[in-house]
Amino acid sequence: MYRYLTEFNTNNLPFEKIDTIIVGAGLSGLTVAKYLVKLGIKPLIITKKEIGISNSFLAQGGIATAIGKDDSPELHFLDTVKAGKGICIENNVISMVETGLEEVINLINEGLEFDKDCKGNLKLTKEGAHSRSRILHIKDKTGYYMTKFLFNQIKNKIYLITGYFIDEILTDENRFIGVVICNKSLRKVIYAKSLVLASGGYSPIYLRNTSAYKIGGDIIGNAFRAGIYLKDMEFIQFHPTALYIENQPAYLLTEALRGEGAVLVDEKGKRFIDELKPRDEVAKAIYKKYLNGEKVYLDLSPIVKKGISIKERYPTVYKLLKTYGLENQINKVPVSPAAHFSMGGIEATSYGRTSVDGIFAVGEV
Ligand SMILES: Cc1cc2nc3c(=O)[nH]c(=O)nc-3n(C[C@H](O)[C@H](O)[C@H](O)COP(=O)(O)OP(=O)(O)OC[C@H]3O[C@@H](n4cnc5c(N)ncnc54)[C@H](O)[C@@H]3O)c2cc1C
């Protein structure tokens, strides 16, 4: 294999020098940028699309946090490890449930407003595999509001380049030195002390996926050619309920719908699975139905019976249903699983270190 996929000569390309490069402006890249700014560093964020296009922006259901009165990080840990069926790295789970909670509390103290009830208490929804209601949300546009909030906090304190791909990662004896970036007409080199890969997952390699990108996971190829170790690439999460209309994209129907009471039914209108089991189990049960030539539907009517308005509580879902003329057929929304989240990817320590000096990986990548 050639070390580089593309042909270039760095001596002939325009170049810049910077302290730290972050690839990606989703929640993970923006969070790293926020902490670098606190350390007095002005990082450069590079994204292949404009800021508003990322999976972080699309996140609907909300963020799992053990913040409820009946909850604790210990319970969140136990639920996660149980759903992981023996393959979780437990120290990483501890770090996720503890620092995740701290981070959410920081954001609330900084002014991020999650949905509250009429008494001013945070509203928490249930999702699959969680023994407590612990999903904080902002309607069904949680990622949109969180990403915007973070970006506004740092937008004047960073350098930003949008519309550029990472062409190649440059190394010298297993040490990062820079990147070659390109758009349709320009190619240039940026040298830096360190590189943070926050470029999201690779679920778009599957035809049916819920991702914001048509092409995704390209950084995995860059990383591999640069000698960065990859791990568990076969671990992909399939979300059970993406809209299923032939030749149409697999738009997500958030799990929070099932958390609020929506049920899965077969062609005869019969339930066939506990909808709040872990996603792999629910997705497999639906897939089995399709293998038998049957279709599966999400019935949202129990939510409406609880007095919750789909239009108010789930504006993204409502808009989607309306687009496909399904808003008056909420008891029979066709669904099937779709690739949703990459659990494998770049191998990194819990501090984000990769196998190449000076290169870090955070978030879904
Ligand atoms: C529809 C949908 C709904 C979801 N809902 C939830 C939810 O409710 N709760 C939850 O916890 N999780 C949810 N997830 C998962 C979650 O949103 C993602 O795992 C998370 O946002 C990933 O964040 P990230 O910062 O790692 O990557 P992303 O948000 O995907 O950002 C990646 C960034 O990298 C840039 N990039 C990628 N490749 C390149 C390249 N080659 N060159 C330059 N830039 C590049 C992109 O332009 C983008 O800015 C959802 C995912 C989807 C798809």
The ligand as an ORCA input file, in Angstrom:
! r2SCAN-3c Opt
* xyz 0 1
  C     -30.138     11.378     13.365
  C     -29.293     11.168     14.593
  C     -29.859     11.365     15.852
  C     -29.098     11.161     17.007
  N     -29.664     11.377     18.241
  C     -28.908     11.234     19.367
  C     -29.444     11.521     20.663
  O     -30.590     11.922     20.808
  N     -28.637     11.356     21.742
  C     -27.329     10.936     21.621
  O     -26.630     10.807     22.643
  N     -26.790     10.670     20.406
  C     -27.547     10.819     19.287
  N     -26.995     10.552     18.055
  C     -25.566     10.244     17.991
  C     -24.774     11.536     18.195
  O     -25.458     12.617     17.599
  C     -23.381     11.439     17.581
  O     -22.748     10.264     18.022
  C     -22.521     12.612     18.017
  O     -23.188     13.829     17.775
  C     -21.190     12.580     17.288
  O     -20.524     13.776     17.574
  P     -19.092     14.036     16.960
  O     -18.724     15.418     17.371
  O     -18.180     12.923     17.342
  O     -19.308     13.936     15.370
  P     -20.279     14.727     14.374
  O     -21.336     15.478     15.076
  O     -20.700     13.731     13.337
  O     -19.322     15.804     13.699
  C     -18.306     15.431     12.810
  C     -17.644     16.667     12.247
  O     -16.478     16.270     11.518
  C     -16.464     16.871     10.227
  N     -15.742     15.959      9.311
  C     -15.959     14.634      9.111
  N     -15.079     14.135      8.231
  C     -14.272     15.166      7.861
  C     -13.168     15.288      6.962
  N     -12.715     14.253      6.269
  N     -12.577     16.503      6.823
  C     -13.046     17.591      7.513
  N     -14.089     17.526      8.376
  C     -14.693     16.332      8.555
  C     -17.941     17.072      9.894
  O     -18.098     18.086      8.902
  C     -18.501     17.476     11.276
  O     -18.282     18.854     11.517
  C     -27.745     10.747     16.888
  C     -27.183     10.545     15.621
  C     -27.942     10.751     14.486
  C     -27.316     10.515     13.145
*
